[in-house]
Amino acid sequence: MIDPKLLDMLVCPVTRTKLRYDEAAQELVSEAAGLAYPIRDGVPVMLPEEARTLDSPPVSGRGA
């Protein structure tokens, strides 16, 4: 679970748009950029090179 206040402050580093929290995949999703940023050990990894494209499946265990 990510703190809703933190989610309100975070934006996509590529598009500067709001992010959607995907609890099942433990990712922050930028629909505008087509990217999903992983959350690892409770910490969002907001690096474009670490994000997966939305057309690729989530990698299991990323949020572990």
C-alpha positions in Angstrom: 0.0 0.0 0.0 1.3 3.4 -0.9 0.4 6.5 1.2 -2.3 8.5 -0.7 -0.6 11.8 0.2 2.6 10.5 -1.5 0.7 9.4 -4.5 -0.8 12.9 -4.8 2.6 14.4 -4.9 4.2 12.1 -7.4 4.1 12.6 -11.1 5.5 10.8 -14.1 9.1 12.0 -14.7 8.5 11.8 -18.4 5.2 13.5 -18.9 4.6 15.2 -15.5 1.1 13.7 -15.3 -0.6 12.0 -12.4 0.1 8.3 -11.7 -2.3 5.5 -10.9 -1.4 3.0 -8.2 -1.8 -0.7 -9.3 -1.8 -2.5 -6.0 -1.8 -6.0 -7.5 1.3 -5.4 -9.6 2.9 -3.0 -7.0 3.5 -0.3 -9.7 2.7 3.3 -10.3 1.2 3.6 -13.8 1.5 6.5 -16.2 -1.1 6.1 -18.8 0.2 9.2 -20.7 3.7 7.7 -21.0 2.6 4.1 -21.3 5.0 3.2 -18.5 4.6 1.4 -15.1 7.2 2.3 -12.4 7.9 -0.5 -9.9 7.5 -0.2 -6.2 10.3 -2.1 -4.5 10.3 -2.7 -0.7 7.7 0.1 -0.5 9.8 2.6 -2.4 8.6 3.9 -5.8 11.4 3.6 -8.4 10.7 6.6 -10.6 13.4 6.0 -13.2 12.2 5.7 -16.8 14.9 3.1 -17.5 13.5 0.9 -14.6 9.9 1.2 -15.9 8.2 -1.4 -18.0 6.1 -0.5 -21.0 2.4 -1.1 -20.5 2.3 -3.5 -23.5 4.7 -5.9 -21.6 3.5 -8.1 -18.7 4.4 -7.3 -15.1 7.4 -9.2 -13.8 6.4 -11.3 -10.7 8.2 -10.5 -7.5 9.1 -6.9 -8.5 7.4 -5.5 -5.4 8.9 -8.0 -3.0 
